[in-house]
Amino acid sequence: MATSVAQSSSTLASLDQKVALAKRCSHEGVVAGAKAAIVASIATAIPTMASVRMLPWARANLNHTAQALIITTVAGAAYFIVADKTVSATARKNSFKHVPNMKP
């Protein structure tokens, strides 16, 4: 009975540690994704607004909704791509930390 209590408490501690690690990993992904979305929004908004003011085709065909859709699509894509890559890289880095050294 005492060993099962000790095992369950160590299992719970290990589980808590894994949950904390997963939260930190996902938080890093959210922060990196938000930064990328901000940069992508600015990098997309400037040429979109400039093209609407300078090009006759864009002026005639891209209303405010289309401009907003272009900018938010790029920002959303940047967010999800960077967040996914960051979470994957952090998880990979953390998984290699816990692998014991294999010496022949």
N, C-alpha and C positions, 0 to 999 in steps of 0.2 A: 504494500500500500504506500509506504513512504517513498519507494523508488518511483512509483507511478506519479505521485504528486510532484516530485522533483523533476521528472521528465516533462510533465505537463507545464510546469512553470518555466522550464528552459525552452520548451516549445513555444509558449506564449511570448517569452522575451524575444525569441528569434522571429516570431511572427510580427511583433511590434516593431522590431528593427527593420524588417522587410517592408512593412507598411510605411514607416518613416522615410526609408530610402526611396520608395516609389513616389511618395508625395514630393520629395525634394526633386526627384528626376522630372516629374511632370511640371513642377513649378518652374524649373529652369527652361523647359520647353515653352511654357507660356510666355515667359519673359523674352526669350529669344524670338519667338514668333511675333510678339507685339512690336518689338524693335524693327523687325524686318517689314512688318505691315506698314509702319509709319514711314520708313524709308521708301518702300515701294509706292505708297500713296503720293508722296511728294514727287518721286521720280516719274510717276505717271501723270499726275495732275498738271505739271508744268507743260509738257508737250501737248497734252490734250487741249488745254485752254489756249495755248498758242496757235494750234492748228485750227481751232474753231474761229479764232479772230483773223487768221491770215489766209486760210484756204477757202475758196468759194464753195467747193463741194462739202467740206466739213460744216461750214456755216449753214448750208441749206439742209443737211441731213442729220446732224448731231444736235438734238435738242438737249435741254438740261438733264433729262432722265437718262439719255444715252451716255452723256458725259459722266454722270454719277455711276452708271453701271460699269463703264470701262474702268474707272478708278477703283471702285470697290471690288470688282472681280480680280484685278491684279493684287490688291491688298489682301484679299482673302486667300488667294492662291499662295502668296508669299508667306502668310501666317502659317498655313497648314503644312507647307513644304518644310519650312525652317523648324517649326515645332516638332514635326515628325522626325526630322534628321537629328535634332538635338536630343530628343528622348531616346532614340535608338543609340546614338553615340554614348550617352550617359549610361544607359543600361548595359551596353557592351563593355564600357570601361569598368563599371562596378562588378560585372560578372567575372571579369578576369582578375579582379582583386582577390576574390575568394577561392580561386583555384589553387590547390596546393601544388608546390613545385614537384614536377615529375622528374626525378633523377634516376637514370638507369643503373 
